[in-house]
Amino acid sequence: MKKILSLIAMLVMTATAFAETTSEKIVEDNYALAGNVLSPKAVTVNWDTQKLVAVLDMTTCSGTENERVFSVSNNKTDVANWEQTNGGSTVHLFYTKDAKVWNGTAMESYYQKFAVQYRYQGDAGATSYYKEVTDPSTVTVVMDKTGISIDGKLVFPAAEMSNLYGEGDNQLYFGAGCGTPGYATYKSVELVTEKAETFSPVTLSTTDVANATYNGTTTNYDAKTVDFVQYEEGKYKLVWKILEAGSTIFGDYTIENITVAEDADTHVLTLTTTDTEGTWSNVNPAYGFVFGLAEGTKTAFTGFEGTCKLNETKDAIEKLNFKFNISIMGNEANLVFGEKAPETGINATTVAEGAATLFTVDGVKLSKLQKGLNIVRSADGKVKKVLVK
């Protein structure tokens, strides 16, 4: 069950899981700003795997409006500047414990409220967002790839300060020197690095009916096995074990680079792939040389399409269907997993009522054809023997 649950979880996975984190201190623990300037400290941040986390005690703040808390800038000098004069882009955090603040048109009472303001050179104004906190003794401010969050709520989205969010390593500066002197206490300020856990492939095998048409002959199989494998995040493969057509066993055939899309209502996964070639393994030595197949040989396929039905609780695969065509030595094989081909002619397992009468070789009347030798007497009186394999 654990293996099945892992597979289903990976089918709808959209985010990377992280196994462990490491941290680098930017400011010593329990540092009290106490009205001082905090000189800018260089911090290299890769937003794909890192974030800035500050845990603050704001109860030590005074009653002055908009006390400085800290700033993050891409320019060392502009960390402490309101006007960005050195090509800088800076986000400032200010805090008002309990005071009246000029909001641009009138005086407004602020209580335990942060102001997060962003400036960049060439911008005549500022973009500001606000967040009131309920427990000023422990406030957690996180700056990550989504933006700035305070106590778990996104306050300032990254998209609105894109100059601080380049790809790869970003050279930034952390400090406190802009605006009214602040008195916050930094319980901790750290650069946190998340390490992605090692991915482990997950395989689920399923056995079902199948059919193959090769050299003009269609053969039904009662039990064929396919491995459904996630071999990396977002990528899957199907391995048809012991692929055969007619009496010819070729080996295992793998189609890779399969992606899945789930229908939210039916829980049916649609399978697609950008690949046009599949890979052979466990090649049958009796036929490998004859058909030009060997371990790792690739054979082109066409017409791939498939679906995977999940059960209601999404903890098992209920039905897997897919089909594709391959050409071996100029002969095309049409492979279908998950259903049998309808039987026609003398291979049919039922006969229309009134069309014929069926008997065993011992003369016992039958309602439908059975395996072995059958005697069929048609409506015009003609009698023939039909062998069903």
Order of alpha helices (4+ residues) and beta strands (2+ residues): alpha-beta-beta-beta-beta-beta-beta-beta-beta-beta-beta-beta-beta-beta-beta-beta-beta-beta-beta-beta-alpha-beta-beta-beta-beta-beta-beta-beta
